[in-house]
């Protein structure tokens, strides 16, 4: 139950993070500055909006990382005691096949050892 809740929260935070990143203006110039579009980014843009988007990106990324790490503890795990008892029962219930001893093979092995 808790693992499912973590998965749903991780998906929601990841989608919000994608949305916030797509809304931001590129700051490094990148491909647009090489084609002469670098000066248009500094003309209009509100500093408060940029700060909010930066802070929300960092916050969402930290929340996403924390949710992923916490979901590891909530993940369902198999019990090793049950696995051990299944293996033990299989070994105890195993039938050992009876192998007939061939006298000719036995003597030929003894002769080769001498």
C-alpha positions as CSV (number, residue, x, y, z in Angstrom):
1,X,0.0,0.0,0.0
2,X,2.7,2.5,1.0
3,X,4.8,1.5,-2.0
4,X,2.0,2.3,-4.4
5,X,1.5,5.6,-2.7
6,X,5.2,6.4,-3.2
7,X,5.0,5.4,-6.9
8,X,2.0,7.7,-7.4
9,X,3.8,10.6,-5.7
10,X,7.0,10.0,-7.7
11,X,5.0,10.1,-11.0
12,X,3.3,13.3,-9.9
13,X,6.5,15.0,-8.9
14,X,8.3,13.9,-12.0
15,X,5.5,15.3,-14.2
16,X,5.6,18.6,-12.4
17,X,9.3,18.7,-12.7
18,X,9.1,18.1,-16.5
19,X,6.5,20.9,-16.7
20,X,8.6,23.4,-14.7
21,X,11.7,22.7,-16.8
22,X,9.8,23.1,-20.1
23,X,8.5,26.5,-19.0
24,X,11.9,27.9,-18.1
25,X,13.9,30.1,-20.6
26,X,17.3,28.7,-21.5
27,X,20.0,30.7,-19.8
28,X,23.2,29.4,-21.5
29,X,22.3,30.6,-24.9
30,X,22.7,27.2,-26.4
31,X,21.5,26.7,-29.9
32,X,19.4,29.9,-30.1
33,X,22.4,32.2,-29.5
34,X,24.3,30.8,-32.4
35,X,21.6,31.8,-34.7
36,X,21.3,35.4,-33.5
37,X,18.5,35.0,-31.0
38,X,20.6,35.5,-27.9
39,X,19.7,39.2,-27.4
40,X,16.0,38.6,-27.3
41,X,16.1,36.7,-24.0
42,X,17.5,39.6,-22.0
43,X,14.8,42.1,-23.2
44,X,11.8,40.9,-21.4
45,X,11.7,38.4,-18.5
46,X,10.8,39.0,-14.9
47,X,13.4,38.2,-12.3
48,X,10.9,37.0,-9.8
49,X,9.5,34.5,-12.2
50,X,13.0,33.2,-13.0
51,X,13.8,32.9,-9.3
52,X,10.5,31.0,-8.6
53,X,11.1,28.6,-11.4
54,X,14.7,28.0,-10.3
55,X,13.7,27.4,-6.7
56,X,10.8,25.1,-7.7
57,X,13.0,23.1,-10.0
58,X,15.5,22.5,-7.2
59,X,12.8,21.8,-4.7
60,X,11.0,19.3,-6.9
61,X,14.2,17.5,-7.8
62,X,15.2,17.1,-4.1
63,X,11.7,15.9,-3.3
64,X,11.9,13.4,-6.2
65,X,15.2,12.1,-5.0
66,X,13.9,11.7,-1.4
67,X,10.8,9.9,-2.6
68,X,12.9,7.5,-4.6
69,X,15.2,6.8,-1.7
70,X,12.3,6.3,0.7
71,X,10.4,4.1,-1.7
72,X,13.2,1.6,-1.4
73,X,12.4,1.0,2.2
74,X,8.7,0.6,1.4
75,X,9.2,-1.9,-1.4
76,X,7.8,-5.4,-0.8
77,X,10.5,-7.9,-0.1
78,X,10.4,-11.7,-0.1
79,X,11.2,-13.3,3.2
80,X,14.4,-15.2,3.3
81,X,13.2,-17.5,6.1
82,X,10.4,-18.9,3.8
83,X,12.9,-19.4,1.0
84,X,15.3,-21.2,3.3
85,X,12.5,-23.5,4.6
86,X,11.4,-24.3,1.0
87,X,15.0,-25.3,0.1
88,X,15.3,-27.3,3.3
89,X,12.1,-29.2,2.6
90,X,13.2,-29.9,-0.9
91,X,16.5,-31.3,0.3
92,X,14.9,-33.4,3.0
93,X,12.2,-34.8,0.7
94,X,14.6,-35.6,-2.1
95,X,15.0,-39.3,-2.9
96,X,18.6,-40.5,-3.4
97,X,18.9,-42.7,-6.4
98,X,20.4,-46.1,-5.8
99,X,23.4,-46.7,-8.0
100,X,24.3,-50.3,-8.7
101,X,28.0,-51.1,-8.2
102,X,29.5,-53.0,-11.1
103,X,32.2,-55.3,-10.0
104,X,34.1,-55.2,-13.3
105,X,34.3,-51.4,-13.2
106,X,35.4,-51.4,-9.6
107,X,38.3,-53.8,-10.3
108,X,39.4,-52.0,-13.3
109,X,39.6,-48.8,-11.3
110,X,41.7,-50.5,-8.7
111,X,44.0,-51.9,-11.3
112,X,44.6,-48.5,-12.8
113,X,45.4,-47.0,-9.5
114,X,48.2,-49.6,-8.8
